[in-house]
Amino acid sequence: MLSLLTGAFTAFFILLFSGMWVGVAAAVVGMGVLWITTGWDNMVLASTWVVWLSVNSYVLTTVPLFIFMGIILSESGLGDRMYNALAPTFNHFPGGLLYTNIIAGALFAMISGSISAAAATIGTVSFREMDKRGYPPDLSAGCIGAASILSPLIPPSMLMIFYAAVTEQSVGKLFLAGVIPGFILAAMFIAYIALRFKFFERWEEIRGELLPWKTCLARTKDIWLIVVLIICVLGSIFAGIATPTEGAGVGCFGSLVLAGLHRKLNWALVKKAVFDTVKINCPLMFVLIGINIMSAALSRAGLISTTTKALLSLPVPPLVVLILVYVIFFILGIPIDGIPLLLMTVPVVYPTVVALGYDPVWFGVMVVILCIVGNLSPPVGVTLFVLQLLRPGRPVTEIYWGLLPFGIIILIALTLFTAFPELSLFLPRIMMGG
């Protein structure tokens, strides 16, 4: 069996690095393993059954709905309005645009669980303004990347939805579990920026116009409707009034209403949002199907049970096993994107983590943070690609150095949330019980 598993993983990574799509590579390897272990007829039957079970999921219907909601709000000028509403307030502080990026990233996270969408929306507006004011290019790129990676942690999160689908956990509890860690991480980013400007930065910043505080507050009116929409969507889910799917439907309707109020709603916008939603959602489902086929095949070959027994039999404390799981995520996160990484790894390590006594909802938050680290890891981190596309004339190493301190902060946050699980579990416990 060991030789079969070794051969399967070797074949998968060879196909992956040859340029084959993740979903296709996983499906080919999975069907190959099923063919070897069960024969042709059973391979066909098992594969078609996995395909059906993969897409026949009520939980996963939230994915295209939240994608559609985020696209409508983004294409109707959300990024410009949020940025322009927040920037005057933070102009009163050194490095004010960096604070604006982080706050805008936290707000955008509440309407879109996509890192790439957040980076593109915030970066399109803020890069231009930061260049005008003389911000160091590496610091600008690092801050925008840090702002965008809040999206998978602060609900609604695509990664949490996929984790819920794989582990059969409550999406609402997972969303709640990410709230406090998400805002703590944003606060840590802001604290780092403040300390850096107080003690280290010596370049001359071109400050923006310093408007009276009353005027700054008045300008924030442009984001209050967005905040109301966020409260309606997430509040209805957290209060148990609506399921995540129903809440996502409310979000879609509300995004269309907001676009109409800002006179941006037209057939071209809706058509683009629908087509972009399909373009984003279909590859995700394709990856889900392919990796589920491979996971089912390797499970049938004994990978999950063997891994669980091996990890549980190690003569070490549970924390050491948990750190070993973290290391697996770190290594695989270098060549593999967040959602494929989650779908590949969680079915294998989840039984072990739960058997060791760790809370599955808390572990979901840890998985999301680990996948975030993968999105920042060179050479194939998705966030790196998006930032490079926004600034094609700049060296990619500039982005690496800019993101490095924020990556260290994420690792510190991971340690903090591991040491104090209640930071993740407090809200789910008091609001939804259990």
Order of alpha helices (4+ residues) and beta strands (2+ residues): alpha-alpha-alpha-alpha-alpha-alpha-alpha-alpha-alpha-alpha-alpha-alpha-alpha-alpha-alpha-alpha-alpha-alpha-alpha-alpha-alpha
